[in-house]
Amino acid sequence: MRAQNFIYQLLIMSSADENRCILVIDDEIDLCHIVQFTLEHLKGWRILTAQSVQAGLVKAQTEQPDVILLDLSLDDDGLNLLKTLKANPTTQSILVILFTATDIDSFPDLNPSDIAGVILKPFNVFKLADQITEQLGW
């Protein structure tokens, strides 16, 4: 009975958010899989993943996700990817949450207006959806 109640609550929670699409750009493939599995099952969101700057840029342009979770230290070029996304008319309106273990203060070229929030690694996978919704006001 408890399991049925839990599943019912998950279905109710996910129904309002099921049309959301998130692109995770991170070179840690296992982390991408964990995030994808968790958010798809807890929230019903469509989760896309990319493990490189180039793949992330292509997916952002072609898929137009609601938000991008971007590893700032991705291929040591995450900041340049962020700048490219914000300079490109096709992707500039996509919200970006930095998803990183790197101290963002060590990036003086980071424009705070380019990001919607920051989620620091390590993170609690069960609280990730709440962190995203809180930072985006969903």
C-alpha positions as CSV (number, residue, x, y, z in Angstrom):
1,M,0.0,0.0,0.0
2,R,2.8,2.4,0.8
3,A,4.5,1.8,-2.5
4,Q,1.2,2.5,-4.3
5,N,0.8,5.8,-2.4
6,F,4.4,6.8,-3.3
7,I,3.8,6.0,-7.0
8,Y,0.6,7.9,-7.0
9,Q,2.3,11.0,-5.4
10,L,5.0,10.8,-8.0
11,L,2.5,10.7,-10.8
12,I,0.7,13.8,-9.4
13,M,3.9,15.7,-8.9
14,S,5.1,14.9,-12.4
15,S,1.9,15.6,-14.3
16,A,2.3,19.4,-14.3
17,D,5.9,19.3,-15.4
18,E,5.8,16.5,-17.9
19,N,6.4,18.8,-20.9
20,R,9.7,20.1,-19.6
21,C,12.9,19.4,-21.5
22,I,16.4,19.6,-19.9
23,L,19.7,19.3,-21.6
24,V,22.5,18.1,-19.3
25,I,25.9,19.0,-20.7
26,D,28.6,17.2,-18.7
27,D,31.5,15.0,-19.6
28,E,30.9,12.6,-16.8
29,I,28.7,10.0,-18.5
30,D,27.7,8.2,-15.4
31,L,26.5,11.5,-13.8
32,C,24.5,12.2,-17.0
33,H,22.8,8.8,-16.7
34,I,22.0,9.3,-13.0
35,V,20.5,12.7,-13.6
36,Q,18.6,11.5,-16.6
37,F,17.1,8.5,-14.8
38,T,16.2,10.4,-11.7
39,L,14.5,13.4,-13.4
40,E,12.7,11.3,-15.9
41,H,11.3,9.1,-13.2
42,L,10.6,11.6,-10.5
43,K,9.3,14.5,-12.6
44,G,8.5,13.0,-16.0
45,W,10.8,15.5,-17.7
46,R,12.5,14.8,-21.0
47,I,16.2,14.7,-20.4
48,L,18.8,15.0,-23.1
49,T,22.5,14.6,-22.5
50,A,25.7,15.7,-24.2
51,Q,29.3,14.9,-23.1
52,S,31.2,17.5,-25.1
53,V,31.0,21.2,-25.9
54,Q,30.2,20.6,-29.6
55,A,27.5,17.9,-28.9
56,G,26.0,20.2,-26.3
57,L,25.9,23.2,-28.7
58,V,24.3,21.1,-31.5
59,K,21.6,19.7,-29.1
60,A,20.8,23.1,-27.7
61,Q,20.4,24.5,-31.2
62,T,18.3,21.6,-32.6
63,E,16.3,20.5,-29.5
64,Q,15.6,24.0,-27.9
65,P,15.4,22.7,-24.3
66,D,13.7,24.7,-21.5
67,V,16.9,24.7,-19.5
68,I,20.5,23.6,-19.8
69,L,22.4,22.1,-16.8
70,L,26.0,23.1,-17.8
71,D,29.2,21.8,-16.2
72,L,31.4,24.9,-16.1
73,S,34.6,22.9,-16.2
74,L,33.4,20.8,-19.3
75,D,36.5,20.1,-21.4
76,D,38.0,23.2,-19.7
77,D,35.7,25.2,-22.1
78,G,32.3,25.4,-20.3
79,L,32.5,29.1,-19.9
80,N,33.1,29.6,-23.6
81,L,30.2,27.3,-24.4
82,L,28.0,29.5,-22.1
83,K,29.2,32.6,-24.0
84,T,28.5,31.0,-27.3
85,L,25.0,29.9,-26.2
86,K,24.2,33.5,-25.0
87,A,25.6,35.1,-28.2
88,N,23.7,32.8,-30.6
89,P,20.2,34.1,-31.5
90,T,19.0,30.5,-31.6
91,T,20.0,29.6,-28.1
92,Q,20.3,32.9,-26.2
93,S,16.9,32.6,-24.6
94,I,17.5,29.1,-23.2
95,L,17.9,29.2,-19.4
96,V,21.2,27.9,-18.1
97,I,21.9,26.6,-14.6
98,L,25.6,25.9,-13.9
99,F,26.1,22.4,-12.7
100,T,29.6,22.3,-11.4
101,A,32.1,21.5,-8.6
102,T,34.1,24.5,-9.7
103,D,34.0,27.7,-7.6
104,I,32.3,30.2,-9.9
105,D,34.2,33.1,-8.3
106,S,37.3,31.7,-10.1
107,F,35.7,32.8,-13.4
108,P,35.9,36.6,-13.5
109,D,34.6,36.6,-17.1
110,L,31.3,34.9,-16.0
111,N,28.4,37.3,-16.5
112,P,25.8,36.6,-13.8
113,S,23.0,37.7,-16.1
114,D,23.8,34.7,-18.4
115,I,22.8,32.1,-15.8
116,A,19.5,31.3,-14.0
117,G,21.3,29.6,-11.1
118,V,24.0,27.3,-9.8
119,I,23.8,23.7,-8.5
120,L,27.0,22.7,-6.8
121,K,28.5,19.2,-7.1
122,P,28.3,17.0,-5.2
123,F,24.6,17.2,-5.1
124,N,21.7,15.1,-3.6
125,V,20.1,13.4,-6.6
126,F,16.8,13.2,-4.8
127,K,16.8,17.0,-4.2
128,L,17.9,17.9,-7.7
129,A,14.5,18.4,-9.2
130,D,13.5,20.7,-6.3
131,Q,16.7,22.7,-6.8
132,I,15.9,23.2,-10.5
133,T,12.2,24.1,-9.9
134,E,13.2,26.5,-7.1
135,Q,15.8,28.3,-9.2
136,L,13.6,28.6,-12.2
137,G,10.4,29.4,-10.4
138,W,8.6,26.4,-12.0
